[in-house]
Each structure stands twice: as structure tokens, then as C-alpha cells.
Amino acid sequence: MLNHHLVTKQTKAGGVLVEKLMVAEALDIARETYFAILLDRAFDGPVMIGSPVGGVDIEEVAEKQPDKIFKEKISFETGLTQEQAVQMAKNLEFTGKNIEIASEQINKLYRLFRKLDCTQLEINPFGETPDGRVVCFDAKLNFDDNAEFRQKEIFTQQDLSETDPREIKAIQLGLNYIQMDGNIGCMVNGAGLAMATMDIISLYGGTPANFLDCGGNVNEKQVIEAFNLLTSDSQVKAIFVNIFGGIVNCGTIANGIVNACRTIDLKIPLIVRLQGTNAEKANEIILNSGLNIIPELDFDSAAKKACAASSSS
């Protein structure tokens, strides 16, 4: 397997290069269940999800056998109780002494979830061997990015070999960047506005080339670096900057845009919408720059112009 490409349903079409192998004990599985702990907004905290039907996609079970899905809210204040753990073990159809063993493992998994600042801990399958052992056969964990400062050991293990170099660069710059397949580069502040921007671009027939959230504490240098990221993508035919200045000062964004355009000698259309804190002065900076920047205050109109520019350039 080493130095060969592995292709599965979870990889891109060309697969991923195998650079490491994990060697583990081979175990036969007599029975499979599903167990997970997630942070869920609907429950305002962690929730246990379990099903006696494991080893398959839990979404498929939820659709075809909803009566086989069990959910239990966990209080942040009191933590997972022994009664909850035992009941979940019974819901997963463990019997005899394995109820106590499974509930003990469920308790340990919750403590791990809390200790490592997880947002998701999924065991699939959580099952039994032919000789009656209770085993976590496979696991998936996600961690809260906001907890990186206290989970340094975990985050240093992150494998970036399959990550787009631009996404790695963005992390180093304090920006949130995700590469996509379209041709309209987007720079926005705030995940909600970023999603709305991508939606309205799609509505008017355009395709976003990326998700780039510069955040609320962005400075001029980060704006310039953001433009470097956007223009490094050869498929980008137009750039749409959509900023609502709540925390961020629109003047900072405007100066960063002007300096970025002069530094990189921007050749593609640039549509800029700046609203909020210091927006009037910011738009004056754009208008007085003498650069070929298209300012637009209306969100709808700005999106239409971005889509039109991307198709004509």
C-alpha cells in the first residue's frame, strides 16, 4: 500500500497517496453497534447518539429505521451519569456483564470527549468479538479549533500533506480559506455573510472559487495576503469583496484593497461592497484610488456585477 494511491468513497477521484500505515490487531466482529458524542446546537451542548445497528452509515439507519436511533442529552454541569451510560448500553442491546463493560467504556469516552475539547467522537462499529469482548473497533474524532491553545499535542499531529497549500498559508495568516471549483474569488468577513455571498453568487449563475473569511480583527497586511491567495488561483476571473463592518473598520479594508491592487497589479475585475463602520470614508478611499475597482453598496447589485464580470473576462 505504501507509495500507492488509495481510492475510496471518501477520497477525491485520484485517491490519496499512502505515506503511513497503522498496524493494529486483527479482530473478528460478532456484533456491531454505533455510538457517538456530538456537540449539538439543538441540545445546547453534548448529546449521545447510539444505535444497535452499526457498521453502516448512521444517516441510512436514521432514514430507514428511525426507531433504532437513540439520543440522550448530557448536562455540562453534571456530566454523563452512570444511569445514562447504562441505559445507552442497554439501548445498544448489550446483555449480561457486557452492559456494565459497555457503560464503563461509554463513560471513559465522554471523559475523553471533554478532556480533548472534541466536537465529535464517533465509534463505528462499537461492538463485540466472538469471545465476548466489548471493543471500539473504529473511531473518528474532531476537535474544536478554538481550543488549539490548550490542545497543542493534538493539533501538532494534524497531517497537512493532502491539504491545499493555500489553505495552509491562510491558517498561518489567521484567515479561513477553503478552495472551491468556481471562478469568482470571494473575500468576506464572517462565516454567515460568506455563506450568503456564495448563495447569491450561485443564484445569479456564478460559481464561487473559494470561501475566504478574513474575520473581525483583520488588518491591512492580512487583506493584502488575502488578495495574494485569491489571485494565486488561475481559475479566478473576478473578485467580489463583501464586507460588513461591525467590529472591522471598513477603512482598514479599503486601504488594504488599494495597496493590494497596486502591489500585485491586479488584472481581473474587482467588485467591492463595504457597509458598516466607517463605510463612507472607505468608499471614498476606493473612489479616489484611481484604480479600476467597481464599488457597489447594494448586495444584490454587487453580486450581479461579480457574476457578469466573471463571465466576460
JODA-V215955 format. One record per backbone hydrogen bond with DSSP energy under -1.0 kcal/mol. NH is the residue of the N-H (numbers start at 1). CO is the residue of the C=O. E is the energy in kcal/mol with one decimal. If there is no record, write none. Layout:
nh:NH co:CO e:E
nh:NH co:CO e:E
//
This chain:
nh:3 co:18 e:-3.0
nh:4 co:1 e:-1.9
nh:6 co:16 e:-3.0
nh:11 co:8 e:-1.2
nh:15 co:12 e:-2.1
nh:16 co:6 e:-2.0
nh:18 co:4 e:-2.5
nh:30 co:128 e:-2.9
nh:31 co:128 e:-1.6
nh:34 co:51 e:-3.1
nh:35 co:123 e:-2.2
nh:36 co:49 e:-2.3
nh:37 co:121 e:-2.5
nh:38 co:47 e:-2.3
nh:39 co:119 e:-2.0
nh:40 co:45 e:-2.6
nh:43 co:40 e:-1.1
nh:45 co:40 e:-1.8
nh:47 co:38 e:-2.5
nh:48 co:72 e:-3.1
nh:49 co:36 e:-2.8
nh:50 co:70 e:-2.7
nh:51 co:34 e:-2.3
nh:54 co:32 e:-1.4
nh:61 co:57 e:-1.5
nh:62 co:58 e:-2.6
nh:63 co:59 e:-1.7
nh:64 co:60 e:-2.4
nh:65 co:61 e:-3.4
nh:68 co:65 e:-2.6
nh:69 co:66 e:-1.5
nh:70 co:50 e:-3.0
nh:72 co:48 e:-2.2
nh:74 co:46 e:-2.6
nh:79 co:75 e:-2.2
nh:85 co:81 e:-2.1
nh:86 co:82 e:-2.6
nh:87 co:83 e:-2.4
nh:88 co:84 e:-2.3
nh:89 co:85 e:-2.1
nh:90 co:86 e:-2.1
nh:91 co:87 e:-2.5
nh:92 co:88 e:-1.9
nh:93 co:90 e:-1.7
nh:94 co:89 e:-2.1
nh:98 co:95 e:-1.5
nh:99 co:96 e:-1.5
nh:101 co:97 e:-1.7
nh:102 co:98 e:-2.8
nh:103 co:99 e:-2.4
nh:104 co:100 e:-2.0
nh:105 co:101 e:-2.0
nh:106 co:102 e:-2.4
nh:107 co:103 e:-2.1
nh:108 co:104 e:-2.1
nh:109 co:105 e:-2.5
nh:110 co:106 e:-1.9
nh:111 co:107 e:-2.0
nh:112 co:108 e:-2.2
nh:113 co:109 e:-2.4
nh:114 co:110 e:-2.3
nh:115 co:111 e:-2.7
nh:116 co:112 e:-2.3
nh:117 co:114 e:-1.1
nh:118 co:113 e:-2.4
nh:119 co:142 e:-2.3
nh:120 co:142 e:-1.4
nh:121 co:37 e:-2.3
nh:122 co:140 e:-3.0
nh:123 co:35 e:-3.6
nh:124 co:138 e:-1.3
nh:126 co:33 e:-2.6
nh:127 co:135 e:-2.3
nh:128 co:31 e:-2.1
nh:129 co:133 e:-2.0
nh:132 co:129 e:-2.3
nh:135 co:127 e:-2.7
nh:137 co:125 e:-1.8
nh:137 co:135 e:-1.1
nh:140 co:122 e:-2.3
nh:142 co:120 e:-2.3
nh:144 co:117 e:-2.7
nh:147 co:144 e:-2.0
nh:148 co:145 e:-1.6
nh:150 co:147 e:-1.6
nh:155 co:151 e:-2.3
nh:156 co:152 e:-2.0
nh:157 co:154 e:-1.4
nh:158 co:155 e:-1.3
nh:163 co:160 e:-1.4
nh:167 co:164 e:-1.0
nh:168 co:164 e:-1.7
nh:169 co:165 e:-2.5
nh:170 co:166 e:-2.2
nh:171 co:167 e:-1.9
nh:172 co:168 e:-1.9
nh:173 co:169 e:-1.4
nh:174 co:171 e:-1.1
nh:175 co:170 e:-3.1
nh:176 co:213 e:-2.2
nh:178 co:211 e:-2.2
nh:180 co:209 e:-2.7
nh:182 co:208 e:-1.7
nh:183 co:207 e:-1.7
nh:184 co:207 e:-1.7
nh:185 co:238 e:-2.8
nh:187 co:240 e:-2.0
nh:188 co:212 e:-2.7
nh:194 co:190 e:-2.2
nh:195 co:191 e:-2.4
nh:196 co:192 e:-2.2
nh:197 co:193 e:-2.5
nh:198 co:194 e:-2.2
nh:199 co:195 e:-2.2
nh:200 co:196 e:-2.4
nh:201 co:197 e:-2.0
nh:202 co:198 e:-2.0
nh:203 co:199 e:-2.3
nh:204 co:200 e:-1.5
nh:205 co:202 e:-1.7
nh:206 co:201 e:-2.8
nh:209 co:184 e:-2.8
nh:211 co:178 e:-2.3
nh:213 co:176 e:-2.6
nh:214 co:188 e:-2.8
nh:223 co:219 e:-1.8
nh:224 co:220 e:-2.2
nh:225 co:221 e:-2.3
nh:226 co:222 e:-2.4
nh:227 co:223 e:-2.0
nh:228 co:224 e:-1.9
nh:229 co:225 e:-2.0
nh:230 co:226 e:-2.3
nh:231 co:227 e:-2.7
nh:233 co:230 e:-1.1
nh:236 co:233 e:-1.7
nh:237 co:183 e:-3.2
nh:238 co:183 e:-1.2
nh:239 co:269 e:-2.4
nh:240 co:185 e:-3.3
nh:241 co:271 e:-3.0
nh:242 co:187 e:-2.4
nh:243 co:273 e:-2.8
nh:245 co:275 e:-4.4
nh:246 co:244 e:-1.4
nh:250 co:277 e:-2.2
nh:253 co:249 e:-1.5
nh:254 co:250 e:-2.7
nh:255 co:251 e:-2.5
nh:256 co:252 e:-2.1
nh:257 co:253 e:-2.6
nh:258 co:254 e:-2.5
nh:259 co:255 e:-2.4
nh:260 co:256 e:-2.2
nh:261 co:257 e:-2.7
nh:262 co:258 e:-1.9
nh:263 co:259 e:-2.1
nh:264 co:260 e:-2.7
nh:266 co:261 e:-1.2
nh:271 co:239 e:-3.0
nh:272 co:294 e:-2.6
nh:273 co:241 e:-3.0
nh:275 co:243 e:-2.3
nh:277 co:245 e:-3.2
nh:279 co:276 e:-2.1
nh:282 co:278 e:-2.0
nh:283 co:279 e:-2.5
nh:284 co:280 e:-1.5
nh:285 co:281 e:-2.1
nh:286 co:282 e:-1.8
nh:287 co:283 e:-2.6
nh:288 co:284 e:-2.5
nh:289 co:286 e:-1.1
nh:293 co:291 e:-2.2
nh:294 co:270 e:-3.1
nh:296 co:272 e:-2.3
nh:302 co:298 e:-2.5
nh:303 co:299 e:-2.2
nh:304 co:300 e:-2.0
nh:305 co:301 e:-2.3
nh:306 co:302 e:-2.1
nh:307 co:303 e:-2.3
nh:308 co:304 e:-2.5
nh:309 co:305 e:-2.6
nh:310 co:306 e:-2.1
nh:311 co:307 e:-1.4
nh:312 co:308 e:-1.1
nh:313 co:309 e:-1.3
//
